[in-house]
Amino acid sequence: MNDITFPEYKEHYFNLAISFVGVCGLAIDNARKYQQLTTHKNQLARTLKELRETQQHLIESEKMAALGSLVAGVAHEINTPVGNSIMAISTVIKKNQKITGLFRDKTMKRSDLEDYFQFTTQIAQLLFSNLQRTGDLIDSFKQVSIDESTEQRRKFKVNEYFQDVIRSLEPQFKSKLIQIELDCDETVELDSYPGAFAQIITNLMLNSLRHGFQDRKNGHITITVTSVNEKFNFKYRDNGQGIPVGIITKIFDPFFTTSKQTGTGLGLHIVYNIVTQKLNGSIKCTSEIGSGTMFTIAIPSGSGENNE
């Protein structure tokens, strides 16, 4: 072992002290940076949480807006048959007063009575058709709106339920000649969330109306439903103006829209979330300019959150 002189000993430990101070400084600096990173991470986590809450709030607002639009459309549609019925009844009252006067004055002829019978038969048929239309709309809307608001899971006949949804949306399409065709076996049944499917159909059909048929007076929508090997397959096709290749990958992004005047950019985002998250399924879109757009949806037959 070599002898270390005092100056060398002093220098050796001085260098060790310098190194130790440097290590401590580095450790303190790293600790400070770690603390800063942790603070930034927490801030980002809070910001992300707030953004998600805001997004969810907007999505729920959009759902309610769609339901509100449905309410307004059905209410407007009901006004027509109700108005016709009121007018018919008021005409019957006047006709009754006239025929009663003729009877009291003993001036009523056989032809007057025959005309009255013919008139009341026509009015009865008119009342029946208008009130039946009103009843059908109310029943369809009641079923759809309850499912949308409660998100209740139950077994339901797909064909019957989809017909209710389509019927409820008919007032929205009154300004255009759009033929809507549903191809679905009447025996197909699902144990799932019918309100979720109502939202899917509503948003897809309104998307076609606002964008696909924006500059067209007529068109065709086909909804095809099949159930094969525990898979529920749902194809929605319109023959609208189609989606450009450059934006088709963005259509499911939140707030993406080609027209701020007619949409919020949340409709297809809601559809995507419902299909992939609530129903554990998949969705894809194909489109061709001038030929239309098709959405293909595949969902497990026992669809539901976490396969409840």
Protein Blocks (a to p, Z undefined) as FASTA:
>chain_A
ZZddfklmmmmmmmmmmmmmmmmmmmmmmmmmmmmmmmmmmmmmmmmmmmmmmmmmmmmm
mmmmmmmmmmmmmmmmmmmmmmmmmmmmmmmmmmmmmmmmmmmnopacfklmmmmmmmmm
mmmmmmmmmmmmmmmmmmmmmmmmmmmmnopacdddfklmmmmmmmmmmmmmmmpccddd
ddddfkbccdddfklmmmmmmmmmmmmmmmmmmmpcbdcdddddddeehiacdddddfbe
bjafklmmmmmpghiafbfkloghlmmmmmmmmmmmmnopacdddddehiapcddddddf
kgcehhZZ
